[in-house]
């Protein structure tokens, strides 16, 4: 009886978490935020409109962005930097995104393909599932570091793989915060960089963009 009761308790927890994530995703889609997310100013006004609950609303949006693919976390993190400043936006964003990443990983591990089919396409699941099966945590770390990969969807795919939760947690903790920190810093404009520094940064990102856009498919096939 104790084991049965414990299993039921865990099932209720999982269902509660899953229901919360789905509810947040449905709310975001119904709220019309997807129509303004590509505009920093419009997104800033939307968050400020929540008044004293703006930080909570921002946390929920960042949490839901892990499972709602149309919301790019870099744009929302940059908008958070404009609203809350660098460090507050960073801590809210990184805590929400890491919590969301862990939640979808655990739910995918628990509920398997039926859960994954609700949030990611079979094409992404099959493609990256095969890659993770071959290279595992090494490939996962590279995906989280490099741009232009569906890193939120990969969290679900990782839950379907044989990667241990401890490894996933460590990789997520070490890799995901850096892009969030950069976006929050850009939005807050708290970091004073001279014009030539921005030129160098722009050239680096342009080179990285060209490299990834031209060679990421070859790199995937080699991996």
N, C-alpha and C positions, 0 to 999 in steps of 0.2 A: 504493500500500500504506500509505503514511504517513497519507493522508487517511482511508482505511478504518479503520486502527487507531485514529486519533483519534476517529472517530465512534463506534466500538465502546466506547472508553474513556468518552466522555461518556454513552453509553447505559447503561453499567454504573453510572455515578455517579447518573444519574437514577433508575434502577431501585432502587438502594440507598437513596436518599432517600425515594422513594415507598414502598418496603417498610418503612423505619423508621417513617414516619408512619402507615401502615396498621397496623403492628404495635403502635405506641403506642395507637392508637385502639381496636384489638381488646382490648388489655390493660386499658385503662380501662373498657371496657364489661363485660369479664368479671370485673373486680375488685370490682364492686358499688359503686364510688365514685359512680356516677350517682344512687344511692339516698340518699346522704348529702350531696351537694354543696350542697343548699339550706340546710343547717344549718352555720353558721360553726363552732360548737363541735365538731360531729361531724367536719367536715373537718379542723379543727385537730388533733384526736386522731389522725386517720388519718395525717396527714403526720408528726407527732411519732413515731408508731410505727415509722418507718423509721430512727430513731436518727441515727447519724452521716451517713447518706445522705439525710437529710430534704431538704436543699437540692437534691440531684439529682432526687429524686422530685418535688419541687415544680416544678422546671424542666421535667421530662418532661410533667407534667400540664398546665402552662401551654402548652407547645408543642402538645400534642395538642388542647387546647381550641380551637385555631384551626380544626381540621377536625371536631371532635366538637361539633356545635351545642348539645346539651343542657347543656354545661358553660359557665355564664356566667362570663366572665373577670373581671368586677367582683367577684363573690362570692369566687372563688378568690384574687384579688389582695388583698381585704380580709382573708381568712383568713391569707394570707401575711404581712400586716402584723402580725397578732396573734402569729404564730410567730417571725418573724425580725426584726421591727422595720421601720420605714418604709423606709429606704434599701436594705437588703439585699433586702427583698421586692420593692421597685420595680425594682431592677436585674435580679433574676432574672426577674421577670414581663415586663418590657419587652424584655429580650433574647430570651426564649423566644417571646413573641407576635410580635415583629417578624421573628425568624427563621422562625417558622411561616408568617407572612403572605407573606414573600418566597418560601419554598419552595413553597407551594401556587400562588402566582402563576406561578412558573417552570414548575412541572409542568403547570399548566393551559395555559400558552403552548406547552409542548412536546408534550403528549399530547392537548390539545383536549377535545372533548366527552366522549369515553369516560372521561377522568379526572374531569371535572366531574360526570357522571351518578352517580358513586359516592358523592359527598358532599353535593350540593345537589339540590333538587327542580327539575324542568324549569320549574315556575311561577316560582321565584325567578330562575333563569337567564335566562328569556325576558323577565321584567319589567324587571329591572335591566340586562340586556344592552341592551335598547332604549334605556333612559335614558342609560347610559354612552356609547352610540353617538352620542347627540345632544349631550350636555353634557360628557362625558369627565372630565377631571381636576377641573373645578370641582365637579361633582356628587360625585365620589369624596371630595374633601376635606370636603364638607358631611356626607356619610354617616358618615364616621369621627368627625366632631365631635359630631353629634347622637345622642341616645340612641334606643332602640327601632328601630334599623335592624340588619339581620343583617350587621354589618361583617365578620365572619369569612368568611361565604359570599361577600360582595362581593369579597374578595381573589381568589377563584377566578373569579368573573365577570369581574373586571378582566383576568385572564390570558387570557380568551377575546376580549377587546376589542382595540382598536388602540392603547390607551394604552401609551406607551413604558415600558420597565422603569425607566429613570432617573427619570421623573416619578412612577411608582408608588412607588419607593423613597423619594424625597424627601417625598411626601405622607404616606406611612406613618410616616416618621421624625418628621415635624413634628406629626402629628395624634393618632396612637394613644397616645403616652405619657401624655397629660394625664388621660384617664380612669383609666388604670392608677395614676398618681400619687395621684389623689384617693381611689381605693379603698384603696390601701396606707396612706395617711395616716389614713383613717377606721378601718381595722383596727388600726393600731399605737397610735392615740390619743396620738401624740407631739406633735400640734399642739394647743396649749392655746387654745381658743376659748370666750369667755364665752357665757352662755346666750342673750343677745340676738343674738350672732353666729350661733348655730345656728338661731335663729328666722328670721333673714334668709336663711340658706342654705336652710332648709326651704321658705320661701316662694318663693325663686327656682326651686328644683327642682320645687315643686308647679306653679308657673306654666308652667315649661318642659314638664312632663309633660302638663298640660292642653292647651297649645298644640300640642304634637306629636301627641298622641292625637286631637285634634279636627281639625287642619288639615294633618297631614303628607301625606294623600292629595291634598288640593288643591294643596299645595306641589309634590308630585311631578308632578301634571298640568301645573302652570304651568311647572316646569322642563323 
